[in-house]
Amino acid sequence: MRLIRTVAVLSLTAVAGGLALAAADAPATDAAFAAGPLHTPMARPGPAIVIEAEAGTRLRVRAEAVESDQGMIRVALFADADTFHGTAEDARPLEVQAVPAAPGRVTAVFDGLSPGRYAVRVLHDENDNGILDRVFGLFTLEGEGVSNDADPDRARFEQAAFNVPERGSVTVDVDLRY
C-alpha cells in the first residue's frame, strides 16, 4: 500500500445528499479511505492535459477558475472505474490532496504514481465544512470539476481517464464550475 501524502488527510463519506470530508491527524494508507466513500461527482474539469519530460512520475492537477480564497480545494485521485463511480458506498479515491483555496489557479501534486490510467474529481469546499453543499440535493453551491471536462453528474471513469507514463510528469487542468 502507498502512503498518502497530503496537506490534510481526509475521510470522505455521504451525509445528507452531500460529500462529507473529515480531516485526520496523520498520514494514512489507501485502506483508510475504504471506510469513507466519495459520494458524488465533484465537478466539470478542463480538457488540457500536458505531458512533460521529467525524471520521476508526478501528476499535477491544476484547479482553474477558483473564485475565492475561502476554504480548501480538495482533489480526489482514482485509479479505476470501480472506485470512481457507483454508489456512495462504493466510490473510494486512491489519494486525496487538500490545498488552501486561492483565486485563479490552485495546484495539487501527486508524486510517485505508477504508470496507468487515472481520473480526478475536484471540489472547492468554500465554507470548509467538509460537504459539497447542494440545494435540494441537486444543485451544487460550491465549485466542482472532473478531469477531461466530463459532466460532473454523469462522469464515468472512461470519460475522465488520462494516462500517466512510466517517467515524466502529467499536468491536468480542471475547470471548476460554480
C-alpha positions in Angstrom: 0.0 0.0 0.0 1.1 3.5 -0.7 1.5 6.2 1.9 -0.8 9.1 1.2 1.0 12.4 1.0 -1.5 15.2 1.7 -1.7 18.6 3.1 -4.7 17.2 5.1 -5.7 13.6 5.1 -9.5 13.2 4.6 -12.1 10.7 5.1 -15.0 11.0 2.6 -18.5 10.0 3.5 -22.0 10.6 2.3 -24.0 13.0 4.5 -27.5 14.4 3.7 -27.0 14.5 0.0 -23.6 15.9 0.2 -19.9 15.0 0.4 -18.5 14.9 3.9 -14.8 15.2 4.4 -13.3 14.7 7.8 -9.6 15.6 8.5 -7.3 13.1 10.1 -4.2 13.9 12.2 -1.7 11.7 10.5 -0.9 10.2 7.0 -3.0 7.2 6.1 -2.8 4.3 3.7 -5.2 3.6 0.9 -7.1 1.3 3.2 -8.0 4.3 5.4 -10.3 5.6 2.6 -12.1 2.3 2.2 -14.4 3.3 5.1 -15.0 6.7 3.6 -16.6 6.8 0.2 -16.7 9.6 -2.3 -20.4 10.4 -2.5 -21.0 12.5 -5.6 -19.3 13.7 -8.8 -17.5 16.8 -7.8 -17.1 19.0 -10.9 -16.6 19.8 -14.5 -12.8 19.9 -15.4 -10.8 21.4 -18.1 -9.7 19.4 -21.1 -6.0 20.3 -21.1 -3.5 17.5 -20.4 0.2 18.2 -20.9 2.9 15.6 -20.7 6.4 16.9 -19.8 9.8 15.2 -19.9 11.0 15.0 -16.3 12.6 12.3 -14.2 10.1 10.5 -11.9 6.4 10.2 -12.1 4.4 13.2 -11.0 0.8 14.3 -11.5 -0.1 18.0 -11.2 -3.8 18.8 -11.0 -4.5 22.5 -11.6 -7.9 23.7 -10.4 -8.7 26.5 -12.7 -11.2 29.4 -12.3 -11.2 29.2 -8.5 -13.5 32.1 -7.4 -12.2 32.9 -3.9 -9.6 32.2 -1.2 -12.3 30.8 1.1 -11.9 27.2 2.3 -10.0 24.3 0.6 -9.5 22.8 -2.8 -9.9 19.0 -2.4 -8.6 16.8 -5.2 -9.5 13.1 -5.3 -7.5 10.7 -7.4 -9.0 7.5 -8.8 -7.2 4.6 -10.5 -10.1 2.5 -11.8 -13.8 2.6 -12.7 -14.9 0.6 -9.7 -13.7 3.3 -7.3 -14.6 6.3 -9.5 -18.3 5.9 -9.9 -21.1 3.8 -8.4 -23.0 4.3 -5.2 -21.7 6.5 -2.4 -20.7 3.3 -0.5 -18.6 2.1 -3.4 -16.6 5.1 -4.5 -13.2 5.4 -2.9 -10.3 7.6 -4.0 -6.8 6.3 -4.2 -5.4 9.5 -2.7 -6.8 12.9 -1.7 -5.0 16.3 -1.6 -6.3 19.3 0.2 -4.8 22.7 -0.7 -5.8 26.1 0.6 -8.0 27.9 -1.9 -6.8 31.0 -3.8 -8.4 33.0 -6.6 -7.5 31.8 -10.1 -5.4 28.6 -10.1 -4.6 26.1 -7.3 -2.2 23.2 -7.9 -2.2 19.8 -6.1 0.7 17.4 -6.7 0.7 13.6 -6.6 4.2 12.1 -6.6 5.4 8.6 -7.2 2.4 7.3 -9.2 2.7 4.1 -11.0 2.1 4.3 -14.8 -1.5 3.7 -15.8 -4.9 5.4 -16.2 -6.3 7.8 -13.6 -9.1 10.3 -13.2 -9.6 13.2 -10.8 -12.5 15.0 -9.2 -12.0 18.4 -7.7 -14.1 20.2 -5.1 -13.9 23.8 -3.9 -15.1 23.5 -0.3 -15.6 27.2 0.2 -17.0 27.1 3.7 -14.6 24.3 4.7 -17.4 22.3 6.2 -16.4 19.1 4.6 -19.5 18.8 2.5 -20.3 19.5 -1.2 -23.2 21.8 -0.4 -26.3 21.3 -2.5 -29.7 22.8 -2.8 -32.5 20.2 -2.6 -29.7 17.6 -3.1 -29.4 18.5 -6.8 -27.7 21.9 -7.4 -24.2 22.5 -6.1 -23.4 25.6 -4.2 -19.7 25.2 -4.4 -17.2 24.7 -7.3 -16.6 21.2 -8.7 -14.8 19.6 -11.6 -13.8 16.3 -13.2 -10.8 15.6 -15.5 -11.3 15.8 -19.3 -14.2 18.2 -18.8 -16.5 15.2 -18.1 -20.0 16.1 -16.9 -19.8 16.1 -13.1 -23.2 14.5 -12.6 -22.8 11.8 -15.2 -19.0 11.3 -15.4 -17.7 7.8 -16.0 -14.1 6.7 -15.4 -13.6 6.1 -19.1 -14.6 9.7 -19.9 -12.5 11.3 -17.2 -9.4 9.0 -17.5 -6.0 10.1 -18.7 -2.6 8.3 -18.9 0.3 8.6 -16.5 3.5 7.5 -18.2 6.3 5.5 -16.6 8.6 8.6 -16.5 7.8 12.2 -16.7 5.1 14.5 -15.5 1.4 14.9 -16.4 -0.5 18.2 -15.8 -4.3 18.1 -15.8 -6.3 21.3 -15.8 -9.7 21.0 -14.2 -12.1 24.0 -14.7 -14.3 24.5 -11.7 -18.0 25.1 -12.3 -19.9 27.0 -9.7 
